[in-house]
């Protein structure tokens, strides 16, 4: 009986760990998609790419958190947009503002798939 209980405990422990790894992979994948979309609009140096990537990872961690409410997601979006504007030059910000689809993708919870015309 003890062996069966121990087996169940190990099973659940490993399945929780696997779910956390899947979530981390999804966060990385979404952050890379967002960064690629931004790079398609504006040219970034490697240091800026790294800092924006870290910012986007934090965004997706917050958005995918099970405790995230609509209010906290709006707050995250506001912070991300403010930090992007502070990081990018005026010229880069203007280019990004012209492409509202990418800007929306960068600050919203879910990646935007296509632009509606």
Phi, psi and omega per residue, in radians:
X1 nan -0.727 3.138
X2 -1.106 -0.627 -3.141
X3 -1.162 -0.668 3.131
X4 -1.153 -0.770 3.119
X5 -1.105 -0.755 3.118
X6 -1.090 -0.683 3.116
X7 -1.085 -0.771 3.103
X8 -1.111 -0.704 3.125
X9 -1.079 -0.811 3.119
X10 -1.120 -0.691 3.127
X11 -1.038 -0.854 -3.123
X12 -1.187 -0.635 3.122
X13 -1.107 -0.764 -3.130
X14 -1.265 -0.589 3.128
X15 -1.224 -0.588 3.072
X16 -1.163 -0.739 3.124
X17 -1.106 -0.703 3.132
X18 -1.145 -0.678 3.113
X19 -1.135 -0.674 3.111
X20 -1.136 -0.657 3.115
X21 -1.188 -0.673 3.097
X22 -1.088 -0.727 3.133
X23 -1.104 -0.739 3.127
X24 -1.111 -0.701 3.120
X25 -1.130 -0.696 3.114
X26 -1.139 -0.715 3.114
X27 -1.084 -0.822 3.125
X28 -1.073 -0.761 -3.129
X29 -1.090 -0.795 -3.141
X30 -1.148 -0.696 3.124
X31 -1.136 -0.691 3.113
X32 -1.148 -0.694 3.096
X33 -1.067 -0.787 3.132
X34 -1.091 -0.769 -3.133
X35 -1.118 -0.722 3.113
X36 -1.096 -0.679 3.100
X37 -1.114 -0.721 3.117
X38 -1.158 -0.745 -3.141
X39 -1.122 -0.509 3.076
X40 -1.167 -0.355 -3.114
X41 -1.747 -0.828 -3.075
X42 -2.186 2.648 3.098
X43 -1.528 2.289 -3.128
X44 -2.158 2.529 3.012
X45 -1.429 2.965 -3.010
X46 -1.131 -0.640 3.116
X47 -1.145 -0.716 3.133
X48 -1.170 -0.676 3.092
X49 -1.026 -0.799 -3.121
X50 -1.109 -0.766 -3.107
X51 -1.205 -0.671 3.109
X52 -1.222 -0.645 3.081
X53 -1.050 -0.791 3.111
X54 -1.070 -0.687 3.103
X55 -1.094 -0.746 -3.136
X56 -1.203 -0.598 3.064
X57 -1.099 -0.789 3.110
X58 -1.060 -0.686 3.115
X59 -1.037 -0.888 -3.088
X60 -1.197 -0.571 3.053
X61 -1.078 -0.767 3.131
X62 -1.190 -0.721 -3.110
X63 -1.219 -0.595 -3.112
X64 -1.580 0.004 3.125
X65 -1.114 2.376 3.126
X66 -1.142 -0.325 -3.139
X67 -1.615 0.020 -3.090
X68 -1.259 2.231 3.068
X69 -1.774 2.988 3.097
X70 -1.063 -0.673 3.132
X71 -1.135 -0.748 -3.139
X72 -1.197 -0.586 3.092
X73 -1.168 -0.677 3.076
X74 -1.126 -0.698 3.103
X75 -1.094 -0.761 3.116
X76 -1.064 -0.767 3.127
X77 -1.046 -0.747 3.132
X78 -1.116 -0.758 -3.138
X79 -1.137 -0.756 -3.139
X80 -1.072 -0.798 -3.136
X81 -1.100 -0.749 3.129
X82 -1.105 -0.745 -3.136
X83 -1.200 -0.629 3.077
X84 -1.105 -0.807 -3.140
X85 -1.102 -0.620 3.129
X86 -1.265 -0.552 -3.097
X87 -1.395 -0.716 -3.076
X88 -1.389 2.689 3.061
X89 -1.290 2.965 3.137
X90 -1.072 -0.702 3.127
X91 -1.137 -0.766 3.124
X92 -1.133 -0.689 3.122
X93 -1.111 -0.719 3.111
X94 -1.083 -0.772 3.108
X95 -1.079 -0.707 3.141
X96 -1.186 -0.694 3.130
X97 -1.133 -0.527 3.104
X98 -1.195 -0.469 3.114
X99 -1.865 1.476 -3.063
X100 -1.115 -0.518 -3.135
X101 -1.095 -0.803 -3.140
X102 -1.194 -0.729 3.110
X103 -1.046 -0.764 3.105
X104 -1.099 -0.725 3.116
X105 -1.072 -0.709 -3.090
X106 -1.209 -0.552 -3.059
X107 -1.838 -0.159 -3.105
X108 -1.622 3.006 -3.083
X109 -1.230 -0.765 -3.058
X110 -1.986 2.578 3.096
X111 -1.087 2.428 3.093
X112 -1.489 2.226 -3.032
X113 -1.440 -0.835 -3.121
X114 -2.525 2.760 -3.127
X115 -1.495 2.309 3.088
X116 -1.531 2.335 -3.128
X117 -1.981 nan nan
